[in-house]
Amino acid sequence: MINPYDKAHELAKSIKESDEYSDLIKSIDLVKKDDGLYKMVKNLFTLRTQIEIDALSGKEENKDKKSDLKRLHDLVSAIPEGRSLIESQYRFQRLMGDIYKIIGEGINEGMEFFNFLQEKD
């Protein structure tokens, strides 16, 4: 029988050795060398997360936050190291999304039972 924990460790190793992960780490290291850029990137990702949390919690869209996010994104993207980080983070996020999808599809049958949690009485 296959040990799922062993396969999980193999998957983690494979992800860590992927081009997407390697590019992300290189981009992070470059951004960390520039304090100003690092602060902008930190603010960009913090604001993006706040907007996502607001949307998930049903709060009305804040146009000022959206405008600030676009401005920060444009500023960070104008700097090659910042653009590289945004692009590599997107590619890594896409890789992880694909992996989650594959795993989810593989266990879908066993999880269908729990769909009743989403049903309205």
Wavefront OBJ file of the C-alpha trace (Angstrom):
o trace
v 0.000 0.000 0.000
v 1.211 3.507 -0.826
v 1.914 5.722 2.163
v 0.260 9.127 1.532
v 2.720 10.818 3.885
v 5.654 9.608 1.805
v 3.947 10.907 -1.346
v 3.269 14.240 0.381
v 6.972 14.552 1.181
v 7.801 13.709 -2.451
v 5.344 16.352 -3.626
v 6.822 18.957 -1.268
v 10.320 18.144 -2.552
v 9.132 18.341 -6.145
v 7.502 21.724 -5.543
v 10.623 23.018 -3.825
v 12.712 21.920 -6.834
v 10.317 23.452 -9.378
v 11.259 26.404 -11.574
v 8.252 28.299 -10.217
v 9.432 28.006 -6.620
v 13.056 28.709 -7.495
v 12.090 31.844 -9.444
v 9.898 33.010 -6.564
v 12.721 32.635 -4.029
v 15.164 34.473 -6.318
v 12.656 37.297 -6.774
v 12.046 37.553 -3.038
v 15.784 37.737 -2.373
v 16.169 40.565 -4.908
v 13.283 42.542 -3.412
v 14.684 42.142 0.110
v 17.868 43.939 -0.993
v 15.928 47.181 -1.598
v 14.220 48.480 1.556
v 11.968 50.887 -0.344
v 10.809 48.239 -2.788
v 10.380 45.729 0.031
v 8.043 48.132 1.862
v 6.031 48.781 -1.310
v 5.695 45.046 -1.997
v 4.686 44.395 1.604
v 2.044 47.136 1.377
v 0.837 45.794 -1.982
v 0.310 42.247 -0.742
v -1.158 43.418 2.581
v -3.669 45.641 0.793
v -4.525 42.888 -1.697
v -5.193 40.507 1.196
v -7.351 43.089 2.994
v -9.444 43.599 -0.146
v -9.872 39.828 -0.557
v -10.903 39.426 3.099
v -13.393 42.282 2.766
v -14.893 40.674 -0.343
v -15.154 37.259 1.322
v -16.829 38.752 4.375
v -19.430 40.482 2.204
v -18.238 44.041 2.777
v -18.981 46.606 0.120
v -16.130 47.255 -2.302
v -13.914 50.120 -1.168
v -13.005 52.135 -4.262
v -10.196 53.954 -2.444
v -8.542 50.665 -1.494
v -8.913 49.414 -5.082
v -7.362 52.634 -6.372
v -4.500 52.377 -3.869
v -3.946 48.758 -4.898
v -3.734 49.674 -8.586
v -1.345 52.536 -7.829
v 0.908 50.287 -5.728
v 0.775 47.536 -8.347
v 1.796 50.012 -11.051
v 4.643 51.371 -8.916
v 5.991 47.929 -8.036
v 5.592 46.687 -11.620
v 7.612 49.632 -12.933
v 10.657 48.298 -11.073
v 12.147 45.187 -12.754
v 12.692 43.334 -9.463
v 9.156 44.151 -8.358
v 7.657 43.034 -11.655
v 9.684 39.827 -11.442
v 8.293 39.130 -7.970
v 4.692 39.740 -9.035
v 5.111 37.496 -12.082
v 6.901 34.698 -10.217
v 4.353 34.819 -7.383
v 1.551 34.516 -9.936
v 3.219 31.513 -11.629
v 3.809 29.807 -8.280
v 0.235 30.497 -7.190
v -1.028 28.988 -10.461
v 1.136 25.872 -9.894
v -0.241 25.455 -6.375
v -3.801 26.005 -7.586
v -3.361 23.291 -10.202
v -1.957 20.908 -7.582
v -4.851 21.601 -5.188
v -7.286 20.997 -8.048
v -5.665 17.658 -8.925
v -5.764 16.533 -5.293
v -9.350 17.732 -4.892
v -10.484 15.855 -7.983
v -8.741 12.735 -6.697
v -10.673 12.706 -3.434
v -13.930 14.231 -4.657
v -15.965 11.047 -4.294
v -15.155 10.714 -0.619
v -15.818 14.378 0.048
v -19.187 14.596 -1.748
v -20.900 13.268 1.360
v -20.084 16.503 3.180
v -21.878 18.690 0.634
v -24.895 18.657 2.937
v -23.055 21.272 4.979
v -23.663 23.744 2.149
v -27.323 22.849 1.649
v -30.016 25.092 3.029
v -32.655 23.443 5.165
l 1 2 3 4 5 6 7 8 9 10 11 12 13 14 15 16 17 18 19 20 21 22 23 24 25 26 27 28 29 30 31 32 33 34 35 36 37 38 39 40 41 42 43 44 45 46 47 48 49 50 51 52 53 54 55 56 57 58 59 60 61 62 63 64 65 66 67 68 69 70 71 72 73 74 75 76 77 78 79 80 81 82 83 84 85 86 87 88 89 90 91 92 93 94 95 96 97 98 99 100 101 102 103 104 105 106 107 108 109 110 111 112 113 114 115 116 117 118 119 120 121
